[in-house]
Amino acid sequence: MTQSIGMGAILKAHESEILRDWIARQLADTSLRELLNENEVNEQSRSFLALFSNAAQNSYDEDLAGQQWDEVRAALSSLSKSRALAGFSPIETATFIFSLKNPIFNALRRAFASDAKRLNEETWLSSTVLDKLGLVTVEAYQRGREQVIERQQQELLDLSTPVIKLWDGIVAVPLIGTLDSERTQIVMENLLESIVRNEATVAIIDITGVPTVDTLVAQHLLKTVAAARMMGAECIISGIRPQIAQTIVHLGVDLGNVTTKSTLADALRIALAKCDLAVTPLRAPVTGA
């Protein structure tokens, strides 16, 4: 294992110069300046370099082992993740650690100007250390982006499964797109919450926007109907187009005693009747003399 006894002392002696050079290189990136102000760059850089210098004074090798290096990795991971969540690009995030290379190399050249062999060894070691920390940055950034994607997917699922109160005691959930297991669970949860919140006795599940219905989709629908019934609400499935009806019959799917209608309007008419309600014209039709 390669060992260095000089880097800790170099960082301690030239920390202010390295920090100044490092900050200048980061601020030279115009895209970064649009995302962070100078004070933020100064604070993040100063805080990280202090941890880096402390770890290097304790041990400086390719293993990056020890509590101090754990703190360095933790701080770098936290910063990279926060940048990912804030919308930074991978390059803008990785620049934080990789832009530290030249300031450190410059300090090494000043310290070992008369010792070419030592300069090469220390430069190689520093490059290896910073590359490993760069990998920490990339991994943390990736985890942060995955969280963003998962959150966005969840938000899209929530938006794509709204439950609408149509009338007192009547709610409806219009489904658009493919109905898979994950989405079914969200539909079920949203529908049950709406049934309780609105004290609904009838729930309409409209599948007009569902492109195809296979055995799995039909099973998902039946599960949702069963869950709603357990909450005391009767379900009506609307949007049963001729091709969907043929598919359901061909698959041998038994919808049991679930009421089905071809349109949402027909389903609403049935729902109103179940609640002893009806829609009537405000004026009686005019008849001929």
Secondary structure, DSSP 4 states (H G I P E B T S, - for coil): ----SSHHHHHHHHHHHHHHHHHHHHHT-HHHHHHS-HHHHHHHHHHHHHHHHHHHHH--STT--SHHHHHHHHHHHHHHHHHHHTT--HHHHHHHHHTTHHHHHHHHHHHTTT-HHHHHHHHHHHHHHHHHHHHHHHHHHHHHHHHHHHHHHHHHHHHTS--EEEETTEEEEEEES---HHHHHHHHHHHHHHHHHHT-SEEEEEEEE-----HHHHHHHHHHHHHHHHTT-EEEEE---HHHHHHHHHHT---TT-EEESSHHHHHHHHHHHTT-----SSPPPPP-
